[in-house]
Amino acid sequence: MFSVDRGQFGPNFVFGAATAAYQIEGGQTDGRGPCIWDTFAATPGNVKNADDGKTACDHYNRWPEDLDLIRDGGFDGYRFSIAWPRLIPEGTGAINQAGLDFYDRLIDGMLERGLKPFATLYHWDLPSALQDRGGWMNRDIGGWFADYAALVGRHFGDRLHATATINEPWCVSILSHILGIHAPGYRDLRAGARAMHHVLYAHGMGVDALRANGVKNIGIVTNLEKSEPASDKEDDQRAFDLGDAMFNRWFLGGVYKGQYPEVLTSILDQYLPVDYQKDMEIVSRPLDWAGINYYSRGLYAWDASRPAFPIKQVKGPLPTNDLGWEIYPKGLTDLLVRVSKEYTKLPLYVTENGMSEIDDTRRVAFYDDHLKAVLEAQKQGADVRGYFAWSLLDNYEWAEGYSSRFGIVHVDYASQKRTPKGSYRAFQGMLHNTR
C-alpha cells in the first residue's frame, strides 16, 4: 500500500488513470481510416515482434468493463484520447458517424459512473491520408487539426471536463522525425525542425477552434525530462544546456512564452519554416491548465563526433525500469516547481507517470515515491491539481509492442481478461480512504 493519504493532496485534487486510443482500442472495422502507426507497425523492423494495434486491448468493445475498473479503483477522472482517423477517416472531409457514436457511448459512460472526462485530441495516430500530404512537415496541418478540433468541440465539448490538444509534442516531432523511433519514422533534421514548429502551431490553431465552439478548460500535455549534465566539466554543461533546450525549453518556451531557445534556433534556423516567428502568437495562445508527463531524467555529455548536435545521453547510476529508464522521483518535484516558477502559473496536472515493469511490487514503490514527489512540489509552491497513473491497462507500447507492461491492471492479450495488480489495489486503498 501507499504511505501517502489522499487528503494530503487537497480537497479538489483529481486522481485519474490514463490511456491512449491506438494503444488500447482496436475496433478498426467501424469505418476508421488507417493511421501512421498502422503502416509503421507493418514495416519490418520498426516494432518488436512486428506487433500492431489492430486489436490491442479491445477497449472498443470492452470499454464498460474498463470504466468500471476506473470507478471501482476510486479514481476521479479518466484521461483518454480520441482517434482522429476514427472520426475523420481521411483526416479531412467526410465524417464517420460510427466513430462519433463510439465516443458518445464512452463519454456518457464516464459521466454515468461519476468520472471526469479528460480528453486528448491527438495521441500520435495521424490519419495516413494526411501523412501522404506531408503530415507534420506541412504547415497546412494547422488548418486540418483545427477542423478536427472544431468537430470534437461541437459534438463532445459540453461533456468534457478538460481537453488537451496534443500529447507529447517532443515525441510527435523529435522522436518521430529526427530520431526515427516512432511513426512516421523519419531521420531528417529538416523534417524534424518543421514538425517541431508545426505541432505547436497546430496546437494553437486547435485552441482557437475549441474556444470558438464553446469548449472550456483547454490545455496541452508536454513530456518533460529532468535534464542534467553528466559531470561538472564545462563541455558537459554545454551539452546539458542543448539537451534541455531540445527536450524541455523548446516546447515550454514556445507554448508559455511564445519564444524558442536561441541555442536551438541557431542550429535549426536553416531548416525551420520561413517566417516561423510570425506564428508565435498562435503557438502561445492562453491556456487554462498545463499537463506534464514525467518518467525519467536525461544525463548529457559532450560528443564532438556529432557536429550538428555535439551531445549524447549517457547511462546514470540509478535503478531503472525494464526499459532502462532511470527512476528519479526528485526529477518530478524539480520539474513541477520549475514550470510553475519559470513558465506558467496555470494549474498543473501530472497527466502521465508510471513504470514499465513485470514486478508489480517495484511499481507500487515507484508510484508511492512519485506521489510523495508531487506533495513536495506542492510544498514548494507548485499549483499541482491532479495526477494520472500511466497506464490503466497493459497495452500496445508503441515500438516496444506488447513486450512492455505499464498497466496497473494486467491484460492477458489472448483472452483479453483484465486482472487488477497490487498497484491498482494500492491506489484503490488510498482513494477509498477519505480520512
MOJOTA-V974915 format. One record per residue. N is the residue number from 1. RES is the residue in one letter. PSI is psi in whole degrees, -180 to 180 (NA if undefined). NEAR is the number of other C-alpha atoms within 10 Angstrom. Layout:
# MOJOTA-V974915
{{N | RES | PSI | NEAR} {N | RES | PSI | NEAR}}
This chain:
# MOJOTA-V974915
{{1 | M | 167 | 16} {2 | F | 154 | 20} {3 | S | -4 | 11} {4 | V | 160 | 14} {5 | D | 142 | 15} {6 | R | -41 | 20} {7 | G | -20 | 14} {8 | Q | -22 | 11} {9 | F | -11 | 20} {10 | G | 155 | 13} {11 | P | -27 | 10} {12 | N | 14 | 10} {13 | F | 134 | 16} {14 | V | 121 | 20} {15 | F | 132 | 23} {16 | G | 174 | 29} {17 | A | 151 | 26} {18 | A | 149 | 23} {19 | T | -179 | 24} {20 | A | 147 | 24} {21 | A | -57 | 23} {22 | Y | -30 | 29} {23 | Q | -20 | 26} {24 | I | -24 | 24} {25 | E | -48 | 23} {26 | G | -135 | 18} {27 | G | 51 | 19} {28 | Q | 28 | 17} {29 | T | 12 | 10} {30 | D | 20 | 12} {31 | G | -1 | 17} {32 | R | 136 | 22} {33 | G | 164 | 22} {34 | P | 153 | 19} {35 | C | 172 | 26} {36 | I | -25 | 23} {37 | W | -24 | 23} {38 | D | -47 | 19} {39 | T | -35 | 15} {40 | F | -44 | 20} {41 | A | -29 | 24} {42 | A | -12 | 14} {43 | T | 121 | 11} {44 | P | 136 | 11} {45 | G | -11 | 11} {46 | N | -34 | 21} {47 | V | 139 | 20} {48 | K | 133 | 17} {49 | N | 17 | 14} {50 | A | 31 | 16} {51 | D | 149 | 19} {52 | D | 177 | 24} {53 | G | 23 | 24} {54 | K | -40 | 18} {55 | T | -42 | 18} {56 | A | -123 | 25} {57 | C | 9 | 29} {58 | D | 35 | 19} {59 | H | -25 | 22} {60 | Y | -36 | 18} {61 | N | -23 | 13} {62 | R | 15 | 12} {63 | W | -34 | 19} {64 | P | -42 | 15} {65 | E | -40 | 12} {66 | D | -39 | 17} {67 | L | -35 | 20} {68 | D | -39 | 14} {69 | L | -42 | 21} {70 | I | -47 | 22} {71 | R | -48 | 19} {72 | D | -24 | 13} {73 | G | -8 | 21} {74 | G | 8 | 21} {75 | F | 153 | 23} {76 | D | -30 | 22} {77 | G | 163 | 25} {78 | Y | 117 | 26} {79 | R | 115 | 25} {80 | F | 167 | 21} {81 | S | 153 | 26} {82 | I | 133 | 20} {83 | A | 111 | 26} {84 | W | -48 | 27} {85 | P | -13 | 27} {86 | R | -33 | 29} {87 | L | -42 | 26} {88 | I | 90 | 22} {89 | P | -35 | 24} {90 | E | 5 | 21} {91 | G | -34 | 25} {92 | T | 160 | 18} {93 | G | -131 | 11} {94 | A | 139 | 10} {95 | I | 140 | 19} {96 | N | 106 | 18} {97 | Q | -36 | 14} {98 | A | -33 | 15} {99 | G | -45 | 20} {100 | L | -42 | 19} {101 | D | -40 | 11} {102 | F | -48 | 17} {103 | Y | -27 | 20} {104 | D | -48 | 14} {105 | R | -44 | 12} {106 | L | -49 | 19} {107 | I | -43 | 20} {108 | D | -35 | 17} {109 | G | -38 | 17} {110 | M | -49 | 23} {111 | L | -37 | 15} {112 | E | -27 | 10} {113 | R | 6 | 15} {114 | G | 23 | 13} {115 | L | 139 | 22} {116 | K | 122 | 21} {117 | P | 117 | 23} {118 | F | 102 | 23} {119 | A | 144 | 24} {120 | T | 127 | 24} {121 | L | -36 | 24} {122 | Y | 113 | 24} {123 | H | 55 | 25} {124 | W | 1 | 26} {125 | D | 63 | 25} {126 | L | 131 | 27} {127 | P | 135 | 25} {128 | S | -33 | 22} {129 | A | -30 | 18} {130 | L | -32 | 21} {131 | Q | -36 | 17} {132 | D | -24 | 9} {133 | R | 15 | 12} {134 | G | -14 | 15} {135 | G | -133 | 21} {136 | W | -7 | 25} {137 | M | -13 | 22} {138 | N | 123 | 17} {139 | R | -24 | 19} {140 | D | -16 | 16} {141 | I | -22 | 24} {142 | G | -44 | 19} {143 | G | -39 | 16} {144 | W | -45 | 18} {145 | F | -38 | 27} {146 | A | -41 | 21} {147 | D | -41 | 19} {148 | Y | -43 | 23} {149 | A | -38 | 27} {150 | A | -41 | 22} {151 | L | -47 | 19} {152 | V | -43 | 24} {153 | G | -45 | 23} {154 | R | -43 | 15} {155 | H | -35 | 14} {156 | F | -14 | 17} {157 | G | -38 | 22} {158 | D | -9 | 14} {159 | R | -3 | 17} {160 | L | 134 | 19} {161 | H | -39 | 18} {162 | A | 149 | 21} {163 | T | 127 | 28} {164 | A | 141 | 25} {165 | T | -63 | 27} {166 | I | 139 | 23} {167 | N | 121 | 24} {168 | E | 72 | 21} {169 | P | -25 | 27} {170 | W | -43 | 22} {171 | C | -40 | 21} {172 | V | -36 | 24} {173 | S | -67 | 28} {174 | I | -50 | 25} {175 | L | -30 | 19} {176 | S | -20 | 23} {177 | H | -16 | 28} {178 | I | -48 | 21} {179 | L | -22 | 16} {180 | G | 17 | 17} {181 | I | -29 | 18} {182 | H | 165 | 24} {183 | A | 140 | 25} {184 | P | 5 | 25} {185 | G | 27 | 17} {186 | Y | 151 | 19} {187 | R | 74 | 16} {188 | D | 125 | 14} {189 | L | -37 | 18} {190 | R | -46 | 19} {191 | A | -44 | 21} {192 | G | -43 | 27} {193 | A | -42 | 23} {194 | R | -42 | 23} {195 | A | -38 | 29} {196 | M | -37 | 25} {197 | H | -46 | 27} {198 | H | -30 | 27} {199 | V | -35 | 28} {200 | L | -33 | 26} {201 | Y | -45 | 28} {202 | A | -39 | 24} {203 | H | -50 | 31} {204 | G | -40 | 28} {205 | M | -38 | 23} {206 | G | -39 | 30} {207 | V | -47 | 30} {208 | D | -43 | 18} {209 | A | -40 | 23} {210 | L | -47 | 26} {211 | R | -38 | 16} {212 | A | -20 | 12} {213 | N | 22 | 18} {214 | G | 11 | 12} {215 | V | 136 | 24} {216 | K | 166 | 18} {217 | N | 66 | 16} {218 | I | 140 | 22} {219 | G | -171 | 25} {220 | I | 154 | 26} {221 | V | 112 | 23} {222 | T | 138 | 25} {223 | N | 128 | 22} {224 | L | 150 | 25} {225 | E | 154 | 21} {226 | K | 91 | 21} {227 | S | 136 | 22} {228 | E | 153 | 20} {229 | P | 147 | 23} {230 | A | -21 | 21} {231 | S | -179 | 14} {232 | D | -1 | 8} {233 | K | 145 | 12} {234 | E | -41 | 12} {235 | D | -39 | 19} {236 | D | -31 | 21} {237 | Q | -41 | 18} {238 | R | -39 | 18} {239 | A | -43 | 25} {240 | F | -43 | 25} {241 | D | -43 | 19} {242 | L | -42 | 23} {243 | G | -42 | 26} {244 | D | -38 | 22} {245 | A | -40 | 21} {246 | M | -42 | 18} {247 | F | -41 | 21} {248 | N | -55 | 21} {249 | R | -28 | 20} {250 | W | -48 | 24} {251 | F | -42 | 27} {252 | L | -45 | 24} {253 | G | -41 | 19} {254 | G | -50 | 21} {255 | V | -44 | 28} {256 | Y | -14 | 20} {257 | K | -10 | 18} {258 | G | 29 | 18} {259 | Q | 145 | 19} {260 | Y | 154 | 20} {261 | P | 132 | 18} {262 | E | -32 | 13} {263 | V | -23 | 14} {264 | L | -41 | 17} {265 | T | -30 | 16} {266 | S | -28 | 9} {267 | I | -40 | 13} {268 | L | -5 | 17} {269 | D | -41 | 14} {270 | Q | -15 | 12} {271 | Y | -18 | 14} {272 | L | 157 | 21} {273 | P | 146 | 18} {274 | V | 135 | 10} {275 | D | 32 | 8} {276 | Y | -26 | 14} {277 | Q | -28 | 14} {278 | K | -15 | 9} {279 | D | -7 | 15} {280 | M | -27 | 20} {281 | E | -36 | 16} {282 | I | -43 | 20} {283 | V | -38 | 28} {284 | S | 34 | 21} {285 | R | 142 | 20} {286 | P | 141 | 17} {287 | L | 174 | 19} {288 | D | -20 | 15} {289 | W | 163 | 21} {290 | A | 126 | 25} {291 | G | 138 | 23} {292 | I | 124 | 23} {293 | N | 133 | 22} {294 | Y | 135 | 24} {295 | Y | -38 | 23} {296 | S | -172 | 23} {297 | R | 167 | 22} {298 | G | 125 | 23} {299 | L | 126 | 21} {300 | Y | 136 | 27} {301 | A | 153 | 24} {302 | W | 140 | 23} {303 | D | 96 | 15} {304 | A | -11 | 12} {305 | S | -5 | 10} {306 | R | 89 | 10} {307 | P | -39 | 8} {308 | A | -48 | 10} {309 | F | 91 | 15} {310 | P | 54 | 16} {311 | I | 160 | 22} {312 | K | 153 | 19} {313 | Q | 139 | 19} {314 | V | 157 | 11} {315 | K | 141 | 13} {316 | G | 180 | 14} {317 | P | -2 | 6} {318 | L | 159 | 10} {319 | P | 153 | 11} {320 | T | 164 | 16} {321 | N | -175 | 19} {322 | D | -1 | 14} {323 | L | 0 | 13} {324 | G | 11 | 12} {325 | W | 130 | 18} {326 | E | 143 | 18} {327 | I | 114 | 18} {328 | Y | 77 | 20} {329 | P | -37 | 22} {330 | K | -30 | 18} {331 | G | -33 | 21} {332 | L | -45 | 28} {333 | T | -50 | 23} {334 | D | -42 | 17} {335 | L | -42 | 20} {336 | L | -42 | 26} {337 | V | -41 | 23} {338 | R | -48 | 14} {339 | V | -42 | 19} {340 | S | -28 | 20} {341 | K | -37 | 12} {342 | E | -20 | 12} {343 | Y | -45 | 15} {344 | T | 148 | 18} {345 | K | 9 | 15} {346 | L | 154 | 20} {347 | P | 137 | 17} {348 | L | 141 | 23} {349 | Y | 131 | 24} {350 | V | 100 | 25} {351 | T | -16 | 26} {352 | E | 137 | 23} {353 | N | 129 | 23} {354 | G | -175 | 23} {355 | M | 127 | 27} {356 | S | 116 | 24} {357 | E | 139 | 17} {358 | I | -41 | 16} {359 | D | 102 | 12} {360 | D | -21 | 19} {361 | T | -34 | 13} {362 | R | -34 | 15} {363 | R | -41 | 23} {364 | V | -46 | 22} {365 | A | -39 | 16} {366 | F | -52 | 20} {367 | Y | -43 | 20} {368 | D | -46 | 19} {369 | D | -36 | 19} {370 | H | -30 | 23} {371 | L | -38 | 23} {372 | K | -33 | 21} {373 | A | -36 | 20} {374 | V | -44 | 27} {375 | L | -39 | 19} {376 | E | -38 | 18} {377 | A | -42 | 22} {378 | Q | -42 | 18} {379 | K | -34 | 12} {380 | Q | 7 | 14} {381 | G | -1 | 13} {382 | A | 133 | 24} {383 | D | 75 | 18} {384 | V | 123 | 25} {385 | R | -8 | 20} {386 | G | 163 | 21} {387 | Y | 126 | 26} {388 | F | 124 | 24} {389 | A | 132 | 26} {390 | W | 116 | 25} {391 | S | 165 | 23} {392 | L | -49 | 27} {393 | L | 148 | 26} {394 | D | 139 | 26} {395 | N | -170 | 29} {396 | Y | 108 | 25} {397 | E | 57 | 22} {398 | W | -125 | 24} {399 | A | -15 | 22} {400 | E | -6 | 16} {401 | G | -137 | 21} {402 | Y | 13 | 21} {403 | S | -18 | 17} {404 | S | 134 | 20} {405 | R | 108 | 25} {406 | F | -7 | 23} {407 | G | 150 | 28} {408 | I | -6 | 27} {409 | V | 126 | 23} {410 | H | 140 | 20} {411 | V | 123 | 19} {412 | D | 108 | 13} {413 | Y | -24 | 15} {414 | A | -42 | 7} {415 | S | -14 | 8} {416 | Q | 20 | 15} {417 | K | 133 | 11} {418 | R | 132 | 17} {419 | T | 113 | 14} {420 | P | 137 | 16} {421 | K | 175 | 17} {422 | G | -32 | 17} {423 | S | -37 | 24} {424 | Y | -45 | 24} {425 | R | -32 | 18} {426 | A | -44 | 19} {427 | F | -44 | 24} {428 | Q | -43 | 20} {429 | G | -41 | 17} {430 | M | -43 | 20} {431 | L | -25 | 19} {432 | H | -7 | 13} {433 | N | 106 | 12} {434 | T | 25 | 10} {435 | R | NA | 9}}
